[in-house]
Amino acid sequence: MNLEFHPAAAAELEAAVKDGVRFGRGLGLRLRLEVARVALLLSDTPNIGEPIVGACRRFPLSGFPFSIIYSLDGDVLRVLAIAHKRRSPEYWMKRQESGG
């Protein structure tokens, strides 16, 4: 399975990593490693995420207040958002139309 990040999802990840770095204690690196771990898991077993809207699914990150929002398109797993749990739900929905 191929993995693609929507540009806005990649920007969300970088912003969250920078926030983690500001707090110290290796949080930025730990967040990046957790996203990589979950992305690999989803690539191997893409249907384990919770179905949410249309063809989109959500999978929470362990130890962080974020979830990966993704969709499947053939052999491509598209990460649409690195969504903070306190952010407005479904703000990322237009991203599924614009692809990666």
N, C-alpha and C positions, 0 to 999 in steps of 0.2 A: 504494500500500500504506500502510495506517495503522500507526502505531507506538504501542505501549502498553508502559509499564514497570510491572511488578508493584511494589507499594509497597516490598517488601523489597529489590528490585533497585535502586530509586531510593535507598533508604537506604544500600545498599552503595556505590553510586557516590558519594554525598555523604561517607561516611566515608573512602573512598579518596582523594577530592579533599582533604579536610581533612588526612589523613596526608601527602599530597604537598605541601601548603602548609607543613606543619611542617618539611619537609626543604628548603624554599626552591627557588630556581632555577626557579620557574615550573612545577614538576611538577604541581601541582593543575590549573592551567589546561591544560597539555598533555594531561593525562589526560582532562579534560572534552572537549577538542577531538578527541582520538582516538576517544572513545566516539561523539561526534556523527558523525565521518567514517565509522566502521564501521556505525553505525545507518543512515546514508544508503546506503551500499554494500549492506547487507543488504535494505533496502527495495526497491532496484532489482533485486537478484539474490539472492533469499532462499535459494535452494538451494545456495549456495556453501559454507555452513558444513558442518562434519563431522557426520554423523549420529551420535548417541550413545545415547540411551535413548528408546524409543518414537518420538514425533514431534519430539523435541527435537534441536537442533543446537548446535554450539559453533563460535565463531569467535574466534581469538586477537587481542588488541590488540597492535599493534606498539609495541615499546619499553617495555612494561609486563608484569608477571607476572599479568595478568588475561585472562580470556576472557569474551565475551558468550555466555550460554546463552539460547537463544530457541526459540520454537515458532511455527508458522504455523497460523492458523485463518481460512480464507477469505482475505479481504484484510487481515487483521490480523496483524502481526508482534509477538508478545509477548516482551518481554525479561523472562526469569524470574530471571536472576542476573547480577551482575558478579562472576564467581567468581575468586578468587585461586587460582593454580595449586597452592599448598601447602595449601589448605583441603580438608577431607574431600570426596571426590568424591560427587556426587549428593545433597548436603545439601539442595538446592533442590527436589527432586523433588515434594514436596507442593504446591509453588506452581503446578504445571501444572493441578492440580485446582481451585484457588481462583480462577483467572483473574487479571485485573488489578485 
